[in-house]
Amino acid sequence: MCDGVILLSGGLDSTILAYYLASKGKKLVALTFDYGQRTVKREIEFARRTAERLGMPHEIMQLPHVFRSKLTDGSGTYVVPNRNMVFIAIGISYALSNDIPKVYITAHKDDWTTFPDCRPEFLCALNLAAMLGNNLTEPIIEAPFLYMRRYEIIQLGHQLNVPFTDTWSCYESATEPCGQCVACKLRQLAFEQAGLKDPLR
């Protein structure tokens, strides 16, 4: 019996969530998305490492390259339009098609300002839509870190002995973290706030 689908990007937050859920005895299937992002190979590599360490089946979801942003073709901003709605909808379809009761995502409080699709009201609305569209009697989407700050998530990961070297945050480089992009700087700040040293720096 599988307890849930986890959307696993290979990044810091989703990797810690995977370890957290595993520590609770959850049996999971990991989904990683290829939507044309420039660092896709690196993200898949790190997601696969985590899935293998935790004994999770791991599926790569190939999507049409319809998203335009700085993460894909270098245009616009780092906000990828409607990305979470697409990812979560696919996660829900996968879960319901395989009799899996939950879809776990890693939205958290520090993302609310920049990413509207990480806010509680969005996830509440999406849960309602999923329930109405599939005759569900309870919410299928769960975001255990929704009201946590990133540094608190890192502290939890430290307590769980998460190998932070198996996480990828950089937006700009596919080899070594650039240290200059928004994601690298936010990661560095969160580690400092957590009182820990990032092993990748």
C-alpha positions as CSV (number, residue, x, y, z in Angstrom):
1,M,0.0,0.0,0.0
2,C,1.4,3.4,-1.1
3,D,0.6,6.3,1.2
4,G,1.3,9.2,-1.1
5,V,2.8,10.8,-4.2
6,I,5.6,13.3,-3.5
7,L,6.5,16.0,-6.0
8,L,10.3,15.7,-5.7
9,S,12.4,18.3,-7.5
10,G,15.8,17.4,-6.1
11,G,15.8,20.7,-4.3
12,L,16.3,21.4,-0.6
13,D,12.7,21.6,0.5
14,S,11.3,18.6,-1.3
15,T,14.3,16.5,-0.3
16,I,13.8,17.3,3.3
17,L,10.0,16.6,3.0
18,A,10.8,13.2,1.5
19,Y,13.0,12.3,4.5
20,Y,10.4,13.7,6.9
21,L,7.6,11.6,5.5
22,A,9.9,8.6,5.4
23,S,10.7,9.1,9.1
24,K,6.9,8.9,9.7
25,G,6.8,5.6,8.0
26,K,5.1,6.8,4.8
27,K,5.5,4.7,1.7
28,L,5.8,7.1,-1.3
29,V,6.2,7.3,-5.0
30,A,8.3,10.3,-6.2
31,L,7.4,12.3,-9.3
32,T,10.0,14.6,-10.9
33,F,9.0,16.9,-13.8
34,D,11.0,17.8,-16.9
35,Y,9.3,21.0,-18.2
36,G,12.2,22.3,-20.2
37,Q,14.1,23.9,-17.3
38,R,17.8,24.5,-18.0
39,T,19.0,22.5,-15.0
40,V,16.7,19.5,-15.5
41,K,19.4,16.9,-15.7
42,R,20.9,18.1,-12.4
43,E,17.5,18.1,-10.8
44,I,16.6,14.6,-11.9
45,E,20.0,13.4,-10.8
46,F,19.5,14.7,-7.2
47,A,15.9,13.6,-7.1
48,R,16.9,10.1,-8.2
49,R,19.6,10.0,-5.4
50,T,17.0,10.7,-2.8
51,A,14.5,8.3,-4.1
52,E,17.1,5.5,-4.2
53,R,18.3,6.3,-0.7
54,L,14.8,6.1,0.6
55,G,13.7,3.2,-1.5
56,M,11.0,5.1,-3.3
57,P,9.8,4.3,-6.9
58,H,10.7,7.3,-9.0
59,E,8.9,8.5,-12.1
60,I,10.1,11.2,-14.5
61,M,7.2,13.2,-16.0
62,Q,8.0,14.6,-19.4
63,L,5.9,17.7,-20.1
64,P,5.4,19.8,-23.2
65,H,7.8,22.7,-23.1
66,V,5.1,25.4,-22.9
67,F,6.5,27.3,-19.9
68,R,8.4,30.5,-20.6
69,S,10.5,32.0,-17.8
70,K,14.1,32.6,-16.8
71,L,14.2,29.0,-15.7
72,T,13.5,27.7,-19.2
73,D,14.3,30.0,-22.1
74,G,15.7,32.9,-20.1
75,S,12.8,35.2,-20.6
76,G,10.7,37.1,-18.0
77,T,11.2,36.3,-14.3
78,Y,11.8,33.2,-12.2
79,V,8.1,32.8,-11.7
80,V,6.9,30.0,-14.0
81,P,3.2,30.7,-14.9
82,N,0.8,28.1,-13.5
83,R,3.5,25.6,-12.8
84,N,2.3,24.3,-9.5
85,M,-1.3,23.9,-10.7
86,V,0.0,21.8,-13.6
87,F,2.4,19.7,-11.4
88,I,-0.2,19.1,-8.7
89,A,-2.9,18.2,-11.2
90,I,-0.7,15.6,-12.7
91,G,0.2,14.4,-9.2
92,I,-3.5,14.1,-8.4
93,S,-4.2,12.2,-11.6
94,Y,-1.3,9.8,-10.9
95,A,-2.5,9.3,-7.3
96,L,-6.1,8.6,-8.2
97,S,-5.2,6.3,-11.1
98,N,-3.1,4.2,-8.7
99,D,-5.4,4.3,-5.6
100,I,-2.9,6.5,-3.7
101,P,-4.7,8.7,-1.2
102,K,-2.4,11.8,-0.9
103,V,-0.2,14.2,-2.9
104,Y,2.5,15.8,-0.9
105,I,4.1,19.2,-2.0
106,T,6.6,21.5,-0.4
107,A,5.1,24.9,-0.4
108,H,6.3,27.0,2.6
109,K,5.8,30.4,4.1
110,D,8.9,32.1,2.6
111,D,7.5,31.4,-0.9
112,W,4.1,33.2,-0.3
113,T,5.3,36.6,-1.4
114,T,6.9,35.6,-4.7
115,F,4.9,32.6,-5.7
116,P,1.1,33.0,-5.5
117,D,0.7,29.2,-6.2
118,C,2.4,28.4,-2.9
119,R,-0.1,30.3,-0.7
120,P,-2.7,28.6,1.5
121,E,-5.7,30.0,-0.3
122,F,-4.5,28.6,-3.6
123,L,-3.9,25.2,-2.2
124,C,-7.3,25.3,-0.4
125,A,-9.0,26.2,-3.7
126,L,-7.1,23.5,-5.6
127,N,-8.0,20.9,-3.0
128,L,-11.7,21.9,-3.3
129,A,-11.5,21.6,-7.1
130,A,-9.9,18.2,-6.8
131,M,-12.6,17.0,-4.4
132,L,-15.4,18.4,-6.6
133,G,-13.9,17.0,-9.8
134,N,-13.3,13.5,-8.4
135,N,-16.1,13.0,-5.8
136,L,-13.5,12.9,-3.0
137,T,-14.7,13.2,0.6
138,E,-11.5,14.7,1.9
139,P,-8.5,16.9,0.7
140,I,-5.9,15.0,-1.4
141,I,-3.2,17.7,-1.4
142,E,-1.0,18.0,1.7
143,A,1.7,20.6,2.4
144,P,3.3,19.7,5.7
145,F,5.7,22.7,5.6
146,L,3.1,25.3,4.5
147,Y,3.4,27.5,7.7
148,M,7.1,26.9,8.2
149,R,10.0,29.2,7.2
150,R,12.8,27.8,5.1
151,Y,15.4,28.0,7.9
152,E,13.0,25.9,10.1
153,I,12.8,23.3,7.3
154,I,16.6,23.2,7.1
155,Q,16.8,22.7,10.9
156,L,14.3,19.8,10.6
157,G,16.4,18.3,7.8
158,H,19.5,18.6,10.1
159,Q,17.7,16.7,12.8
160,L,16.7,14.0,10.3
161,N,20.3,13.8,9.0
162,V,19.3,14.7,5.5
163,P,22.4,14.7,3.2
164,F,22.2,18.3,2.1
165,T,24.9,17.5,-0.5
166,D,22.1,15.6,-2.4
167,T,20.1,18.7,-3.0
168,W,20.1,21.2,-5.8
169,S,18.9,24.8,-5.6
170,C,20.8,26.8,-8.3
171,Y,18.8,28.4,-11.1
172,E,21.7,29.3,-13.3
173,S,24.2,26.5,-13.4
174,A,24.0,22.8,-14.3
175,T,27.5,22.0,-12.9
176,E,28.3,23.8,-9.6
177,P,26.0,26.2,-7.7
178,C,26.7,29.7,-9.0
179,G,26.2,31.3,-5.6
180,Q,24.8,34.5,-7.2
181,C,21.3,33.6,-8.4
182,V,18.2,34.2,-6.3
183,A,17.9,30.6,-5.3
184,C,21.5,30.3,-4.2
185,K,21.3,33.5,-2.2
186,L,18.0,32.5,-0.5
187,R,19.5,29.1,0.3
188,Q,22.6,30.7,1.8
189,L,20.5,33.1,3.9
190,A,18.3,30.2,5.2
191,F,21.3,28.2,6.3
192,E,22.7,31.2,8.1
193,Q,19.3,31.8,9.8
194,A,19.3,28.1,10.8
195,G,22.7,28.4,12.3
196,L,24.2,25.8,10.0
197,K,26.8,25.7,7.2
198,D,25.7,24.7,3.8
199,P,28.0,21.8,2.7
200,L,27.8,22.9,-0.9
201,R,29.5,26.2,-0.1
